[in-house]
Amino acid sequence: MKKALLVLKDGTFFEGFSFGAQGESVGEVVFNTSMTGYQEILTDPSYKGQIVVMTYTQIGNYGVNEEDIESIGGPKVEGFVLREYKDYPSNWRATESLHNYLKKYGIVGIQGIDTRALTKHLRDKGSQMGIISTLDLDPLSLYKKVNDHPDISEIDHVSTVMCKEPYWFYRDEKLPLCLVYDFGVKLSILRNLKRVGFSVYVVPGKSPAEEVLSLDPHCIMLSNGPGDPRILNYAVDNVKKLIGEKPLFGICLGHQLIGLALGGRIYKLKFGHHGGNHPVKDLISGKISITAQNHNYCVDIENLKDQVRLTHRNLYDGTEEGMEHVEYPIFSVQHHPEAGPGPNDALDVFERFREIVRKYERV
């Protein structure tokens, strides 16, 4: 096996072995606590710009297939870090190995490292930039490279993962039209909008608000996506123009963009929420759902208390997980109700938005 090296921005490094593509890759290193669903994680556009560490010990044992993807065009992660890679998949749905899949799309991976020690380090010191290399095995050289690289908060990764042209995901003239701003939308989100009774039309994340409103959709959904929302001035400016015009629904990055458009504050979590085991309480119904999460930033809803009310709270650390506007039909959540991967406890969030749109239509 060919050696590989992972070096963090603080100088901590881990030696392991290469799998997937050969080369070097830089990204923000985050850990994901999901036990399964690595293909969905790899293809989630929200992970663009990040190197993902899987905390589960054995990855690759069920291979990859043509169905369990969350975006077109292959994996979006910058790199993949594992404890133990299994090269002999055992699953009737598998079409190829994880190694071949990553190699085909040029994704550099490293396995054979102590992911528990790495996860504890990230938990204590915080998520940070890192570099994986199979070419340069000098820790000092890689340390210099990763420290010379721009931070993830300085790069607009949304522009690289959004669709280039508008398209219909599902069209039925008898159903209300939900227009989706694509900042890196997951296919599971589009499927669930269809499931609850919407026609679904997707536009690039830079589409002017005036053009979107000219299509006269019944509602607008702001999707998930990668990176720091505070640098996405074009998106925030568009959302400001949409407020009060149509019912709005935001997921993850979309939730954060609504917060910024309302004049709120965004803060960064120490190591983020990435995984499928986060309990979230619906403060209106009292229901507790185990949710899928993938974010490094949160909206300071206390900063917006005159405009919105808190609807959901994370029971792990008390952070804000959802809000609704006190005047306009605006609703958003920080977690991923569509899962993919993860539990389906929060799917009723899509039904809730559908009811908001029904009420708005009657008015």
N, C-alpha and C positions, 0 to 999 in steps of 0.2 A: 504494500500500500504506500502511496506517495504521501509524504509528510505535508502538513499544513499548519498555519499559525493564525491565531486570533489575538490581536492586540487592541486593548482599549485605550481611550484617550488619556486616562490617568496613568498609563504605563503598565497596568496589569496585563499579563499575557498567558495564553493557554496553548499548549502543543497538542496536536491531534493529527488526524489523517484526512486526506481529501476524498470527497465524493462529489458527484455532479460535474460541473465544468471546472477546468483549470483556469487560473487567473487570479485577479485581485478585485476586491469589492469593498467599498466603504459605505457605512450606514449607521443609523442610530440603533444600538443593541438593546432589544427588549425581550422579555421572556413571556411565553404563553403557557398557561396551565391546563390547556385542553388535553385530554388523553387520546382523542381521535380527531379526525377531520383535518389532517395536515394538508391535504390537497386544497380544501376550501380556504384555509389560512394562506397558503402560498399564492392563491389566485385572487385574494381580496385586495382590491386597489388601495385600501386604506393603509396597507403595509408598504406602499412604495416609499423608498428612502430609508427603510429599516432592515436590519439583520435580525431575524427571529430565532430565539432560543426556545426549543421545546423542552419542557420540564419532564414530560413522560419519557421513560428510559429507552423504549424500543420504538423506532419509527421506520416505516417503509414496509412493514410486514403484510400490508394488504395492497401494496402497489398503488398505481393510479389508473384512472379510467376516463372515458370521454364524457361522463355525466356530472361528476362532482366538482365542477368548476364554478367560480363566482365572477369570472370576467373572461372576455375573449382575448386571445393572444398570449396565453401562458401565464406563468408566475409573475407576480409584481414585486416580490421581496427582493432586497439587494443581496441577501445571503441567508444560509440556513445552518443552524448549529444544533448538533445532536450528541447524545451520550452514546447511543449504539444504533447504527444503521443496519437494517435487515435487507439483504439484497435478493432474497428469494420470496417474492410475494405469494401469499396463499389466499386467493379470493377469486371467485368465479367471474367477478366483474372486471378484474384487472386486465389492462391491455398492455402495460409495460411497467418496468421497475421505476421507482422514484429516482434512482441514479440516472437512468437514461433520460427521464423526463427533464430533470434539471440540466443535464448536459446539453440536451437539444435546445434549450432556451437560454443557455449561457449563464446559469445561476451557480455561483460558487458555494460549495458546502464544506463543512468541517465536522467530523465525528470523532468519537473516542476521547472526548474531553469530559471533565467533571462538571456536568451542567448544574449539579446541586451547588457546588462552590461558586460557579458563575452567577447563578440566580441569587444566592445570598449576597454576593458582592453588589449586584445591581440593586437589590432591595435596600442595602445599607448605604450605598454611595449614590444611587440614582442611575437612571438610564443615561447612556452617554454614547458618543460616537465611537466606532470601532472599525477595524479593517481585518478582513480574512485574505490570506495570500497562500497560494501554492507555489509561487514563483520566487518570492523574496522571503527567506526564513531568518532574517536578521531582525530581532525585536526592536532594536534602536532605530533601524531604518524605517520600519513600519510605524513606529511611534511618531517619527517626524512626519510621515505621510498623512497619518490620520489627524494630527494636530494642524497641518496645513490645509486640510479640507474644510470647506464651509460647513457650518452646523446645519442640521436639518431645518431649523427655524429660519434659515436664510434662503431656502430653496423652495420655489413653487412647484411642488410635485403634482399638484392638481392638473396643471396644464398638460402634463405628459400622459395622464391616465383617462382624462375625459374623452368622450366621443368627439370625432371631428365634424360630423354632420348629424342633423336631426334624423330620427328614425322612429317608426312605429314598433313598439314591442307587442302591443295587442290592440286591435281596432274593432270596435262594435259600436255602430252609430246609435244604438239604443241605450248605451251606458254613458254615464257622466265621464267627461274627459279629465284625467289627471295628467298634468304636464310635469315631467320630472327634470329638474336641473341635475345634470350629471357632473358631479365633482369627483367621481370614482365609484359610481353606483355598483352595488352587488346585484347579481341576477336574482338572488332570493328576494330582494326588496321588490323588484319588478313583478316577480311571480305572485307575491302576496297582495300587491295592489290589484292585480288581475283577479285574484281569488276572491277579494271582497267586493268586486263589482265595478271596477273602473276600466275604461279604455286607457291605454298607457302610451303616451308620446314622450320621447326622450330628446332633450336638447343639450348642446354643449354647455359647460359651466360658465362660459363667457358670453352667452347669448344676452343681448340687451333686454332689459325688463320691458321696454316699449314693444319690442317684437313679440315677446312672450304674451303680453297682455292683449296684443292685437289678434291673437289666435283665440281669445275668449274661452280659455279652459274653465272648467267648473272649480278646479282647485290646483294648487301647485305644491309639489313635494321637493324638498331640498335634500339631496342624498348625502351619504357618508363620503369620506375622502381622506387623503393623507395630509400630514404636515400640520404646520402652525396656522390656524385661521387668521391670525392677526396680520399676516402679510398679504392676504387675499382681498385687497382693496376693491378690485373690480366686482367680486362676489358680494361684499358687504354693501357696496353702492347699489347694486341691483336689488338686493333684498329690501333695502330701505324703500325703494320705489314700489315694491310689491305689498308692503304692509298696509292693510286696510282695503286692498283692492280685491283680493281673493283669499279663500281659506288656505292657510299655509301649514305644512307638516314637515318637520325636520327630524332627521336621524343623525346622531353623532356629530360630524362636521356641520351638517345642516342645522342642527340644534345650536351649535356654537355661533354660526353665522347669524342666526336670528338674534341671539344674545348681543352680538356686536352691533347689529343694525339698530337695535333698540337703545344703544348707548351704554351697554353693559361692559363688564370687565371679564377677561378670560385669564385663568391662571393655570400653570402647568403642574401636573402631579409629579411626585418624586420619581416613580417608576411606572406609572400608568396602570391601566386596567386592561389586561389581555387574557382572555380565557372564557370558559363556559360555565363558571360556577359562582357567579356573583349574585347574592340575594338583594333584590330591590323591592322596596315597599311602595305600593300605590297608596298615597296618602288620602285619596278620595274614597276608594273602596275598601282599603285595609288589606287588600290581597298582597301576598308576598310571592314574587316570581324569582326563580333561578334563571339568570340571564346570561347571554353572550355579551362580551365587552371587548372593545378594541379602541382605546383612546388614551392620549397623554394629556389632554386639556379638558378643563371644565368651565362652565359658566358660573360666575358668582351671582347667583339669583338674588341674594340679599341686596346686591347693588341695584336690582331692578324691581324692588318690592312694590313700588308705586304703579308698575305697569303689568307685572305678571305675578302669578301665584305658583308656588312650588307644588308639583304633583307627584314626584317620585324621589325617593332617597335611597342611596346605597347603604346597606346595613353592615358592610364591612368597615367602612371608614367614615360614613356619614356624609359623603359628598353628594352634590345635587345631581339628580338623574332625569328630571323632566320638569316642564313648565307649561302653563297655558296663559294666554293674554287675558286680562280682565275685561277688555272691551272688544277686541277683534277675534275672529275665528282662527286663532293661531295656537298650535299645539306641537310640542317637540320633546324628544327623549334623547338622553345621552347614550343609553345602551343600544344594543342591536336586537330589536324584537323579531327580526326575520331569522335570527340565528345563522346557521350555515357556516361553520358547525355550531352545535350547542343545543340546549334544551328549547322547547317550543312554548314555554310557559307564557311568554310575553306577546304571542301572536295577536291577542285581543287588542293590542294597540292599534293595529290596522283597522279593526272593526270600529274602534273608538273614533278614528279620523273619518271613517265613512259616515258615521252618525253625525259628526260635526258638519260634514258637507251636506247631508240630507236636511239638517236644520237650517243651514244657510240658504239652501235652495227654496225652502218653504217660505222663508222670510222674504 
